Amino acid sequence: KCEWLDRQGIQYDNFVRVPPNKTKAKMDYDCYFDDKPSLPSKVNEHNPDADVYLIDWPYNQNAEGQYTRVPDVISAISKEIKQ
């Protein structure tokens, strides 16, 4: 996945891969980017001050919780930089 970030010109300090049996919602991040419909409510519960960006897909239209829906990661990063 780092190759994709590099091709998109997205800078990062660390790349953390979360095993399939764990959730990143319990990690202490400032920002979360994902397409999983269950992630926003989990993040809101464990880290209510974090910003959650949900990548827009047909299968996650019923996501619950506080989040900002964006068309792609690049749009989410642009929104975060402007804030």
C-alpha positions in Angstrom: 0.0 0.0 0.0 2.9 2.4 0.5 3.5 2.4 -3.3 0.0 3.7 -3.8 0.6 6.5 -1.3 3.9 7.4 -3.0 2.3 7.5 -6.5 -0.4 9.8 -5.1 2.2 12.1 -3.6 0.9 11.6 -0.1 3.6 12.1 2.5 3.6 10.1 5.7 5.9 9.4 8.6 4.8 5.9 9.4 2.7 3.3 7.7 0.7 1.1 10.1 -1.0 -2.0 8.8 -3.7 -3.2 11.1 -4.2 -7.0 11.2 -7.6 -8.3 10.0 -8.6 -9.4 13.5 -8.1 -5.9 15.0 -9.7 -2.5 14.5 -7.9 0.8 13.9 -10.7 2.5 15.7 -9.0 1.8 19.0 -5.7 3.4 17.9 -5.0 6.9 19.1 -5.0 8.8 15.7 -6.1 12.3 15.0 -7.5 11.3 11.6 -9.0 8.2 10.1 -9.5 7.5 6.4 -11.5 4.4 5.5 -14.4 3.0 3.5 -15.7 0.6 6.2 -19.3 1.6 7.2 -18.7 0.4 10.8 -15.6 2.5 11.4 -17.1 6.0 12.2 -19.2 4.9 15.1 -16.3 2.8 16.5 -13.9 5.7 16.3 -16.5 8.1 17.8 -16.8 5.7 20.7 -13.1 5.2 21.4 -11.7 8.5 20.2 -14.4 11.2 20.0 -12.1 14.1 19.1 -10.7 12.4 16.0 -11.7 13.3 12.5 -13.2 10.5 10.4 -13.3 10.6 6.6 -15.4 7.9 5.0 -14.6 7.2 1.4 -17.9 7.2 -0.6 -18.9 3.8 -1.9 -22.4 2.3 -2.6 -22.0 -0.3 0.2 -21.4 2.3 3.0 -24.3 4.6 2.5 -25.9 3.6 5.8 -22.8 4.3 7.9 -23.6 5.6 11.4 -21.7 8.1 13.5 -19.9 11.4 13.0 -17.8 11.5 9.8 -17.2 13.5 6.6 -18.0 11.6 3.4 -15.4 12.2 0.7 -15.0 10.8 -2.8 -11.4 9.7 -2.3 -8.4 9.9 0.0 -6.9 12.9 -1.9 -10.1 14.9 -1.3 -10.0 14.0 2.4 -6.4 15.1 2.7 -7.2 18.4 1.0 -10.0 19.0 3.5 -7.7 18.3 6.4 -5.0 20.6 5.2 -7.5 23.5 4.8 -8.8 23.1 8.3 
